[in-house]
Amino acid sequence: MHAAPSSEYGTPRWASAGLWWERGGWFLPAFVVIVLMRWRFVGAPITADEGGYLAEARAWGRGAVLYRDVWVDRPQGLLLMFWLWDAVGLGSPEGVRLLALLACAVGAASCGVVAGRLVGPSARPWAAVGAGVFASLPQAEGFIANSELLSCSVGALALAVLVCAVWGRDTPSLRGIAAAGFLGACAFSVKQSGLDAVGAGMVAVTAICVWGSWTRRARVLAVPCFLAGFAVPLALMALHGAVTGWDRWWYAMYGYRADQRSALKNADWQNYHDTSRVLMPILWPAIIVMVIVAVWLVWQRRFPTIGFFVLWLGLAVFAFMLGGQFFFHYWVIFGFPIGTTVGALVSRIPLPWLRAGAAVVVLWSPFVNTVRAVELSDAEVGLVLSNDGRLVTSEQIGEWFESRRKPGEEILALCASAALYGNVDTDPPYPYLWFALIPQVPGARDRLVSLMVGDDAPAYVAGFQPARLCDPSGAIQQSLDERYRVVTTVNGIAVYQRI
């Protein structure tokens, strides 16, 4: 008999291949899919959220006071992430898209770990691919580094750490539970609603503590360990908020949403209907397959963890509804739970041909719609996928400004175009970079008028909207007429220089 082919170390080749697959090779299909779905958009113009977050993070790193000199209705963790990314030399429009790609890869791998732990190793590649696909949908702006994607990726990582610390173990790892709590709070520090994944995990841990077979010590300490880990980032956020201005921090964290925009206050239901008309047809095949397979497996009593996945999906719906504005990128919140759940369910279909058929049904629509999005021009990407036709113009104005500005000169997007600030290497002269904030945040409009009529008025102004929209009094328009002159026009947008 001939010996089995061996590797350099004497291990059979088939065994080496299996070891490679077990140690992480199972994630390779998901990574390839994520790269293919996102690569065309790496060079597409930066969006308003990305540009605003990047500019504010840069300004914060240069000494600006957060929530005073630059303002955003998000916790510090989001801008800290952008600041760190900029600090390593990737603070550019292309670099920000690489951040989104990395975040999606981390989230998808975490989802694979979760499915593998709860369902079995065969579920890992299926769940990772599913999560990567649905979190990368161009129609949901999945390719951009929005707070939803970044927060959900950290939340998925927290959930993966949690299930590895508790699931299928006679004795849980209390350190792992504490680490999961820490990461869960980090997800919250990126966006306030980013608790769906780790929230579902914590409910499961609490149930195990009540009805499980752990030792009494483990049941008593599990939840406190999670809360202790969760408290550390919260304490750091609150400490920074107290140092920089408690009232401003608290308003950004909670007050703005409570006063101005949430599911219970001025919710934009028309925007919900508009975005759902685009996204739901893409999601329906996955939802239908998910329900059919779940009902069959529950009837066969072969999927005892279905309750956990239902809980995660339910909390994702809650997180989605919480914001109240329902932009396209809100739908990224569903990417990881839907992808993980449908991947785990499909992996349990016993017949290979039926399993492959279910995968085709689930993935066909996302792939077809991705191909359609890839064919769009840069101008169409902004208009069709982000509902913002100013992105190319912001990029071109940024290039023009960078080519001629002198040290210390700034440019103001009037009334607003946050994307512009992501294309220039100067700090915003005005704290509120998004149009909706100007009439909604107390004092924002008065501060803009004071800037434009004062001695510190910016050297350049790009007139993206008529001045009357942000200043009905006419003071800003008067300042433009008397103190500025038009020096160029880019795609119909006048750029003014101070005389």
Sequence and secondary structure as in RCSB ss.txt:
>XXXX:A:sequence
MHAAPSSEYGTPRWASAGLWWERGGWFLPAFVVIVLMRWRFVGAPITADEGGYLAEARAWGRGAVLYRDVWVDRP
QGLLLMFWLWDAVGLGSPEGVRLLALLACAVGAASCGVVAGRLVGPSARPWAAVGAGVFASLPQAEGFIANSELL
SCSVGALALAVLVCAVWGRDTPSLRGIAAAGFLGACAFSVKQSGLDAVGAGMVAVTAICVWGSWTRRARVLAVPC
FLAGFAVPLALMALHGAVTGWDRWWYAMYGYRADQRSALKNADWQNYHDTSRVLMPILWPAIIVMVIVAVWLVWQ
RRFPTIGFFVLWLGLAVFAFMLGGQFFFHYWVIFGFPIGTTVGALVSRIPLPWLRAGAAVVVLWSPFVNTVRAVE
LSDAEVGLVLSNDGRLVTSEQIGEWFESRRKPGEEILALCASAALYGNVDTDPPYPYLWFALIPQVPGARDRLVS
LMVGDDAPAYVAGFQPARLCDPSGAIQQSLDERYRVVTTVNGIAVYQRI
>XXXX:A:secstr
     B TTS BHHHHHHHHHHTTGGGHHHHHHHHHHHGGGTTS   HHHHHHHHHHHHHHTT  BTTTB  SS 
HHHHHHHHHHIIIII SHHHHHHHHHHHHHHHHHHHHHHHHHHT TTHHHHHHHHHHHHTS GGGTTTS  HHHH
HHHHHHHHHHHHHHHHTT SS  HHHHHHHHHHHHHHHHH TTTTHHHHHHHHHHHHHHHHS   HHHHHHHHHH
HHHHHHHHHHHHHHHHHHHHHHHHHIIIIIHHHHT BTTBS  HHHHHHHHHHHHHHHHHHHHHHHHHHHHHHHT
T  TTHHHHHHHHHHHHHHHHHHSS  GGGGGGGHHHHHHHHHHHHHT SSHHHHHHHHHHHHHHHHHHHHHHHT
S HHHIIIIISS TTHHHHHHHHHHHHHH  TT  EEEES  HHHHTTSSS  SSS  STTHHHHSTTHHHHHHH
HHHSTT  SEEEESS GGGT TTSHHHHHHHHHEEEEEEETTEEEEEE 
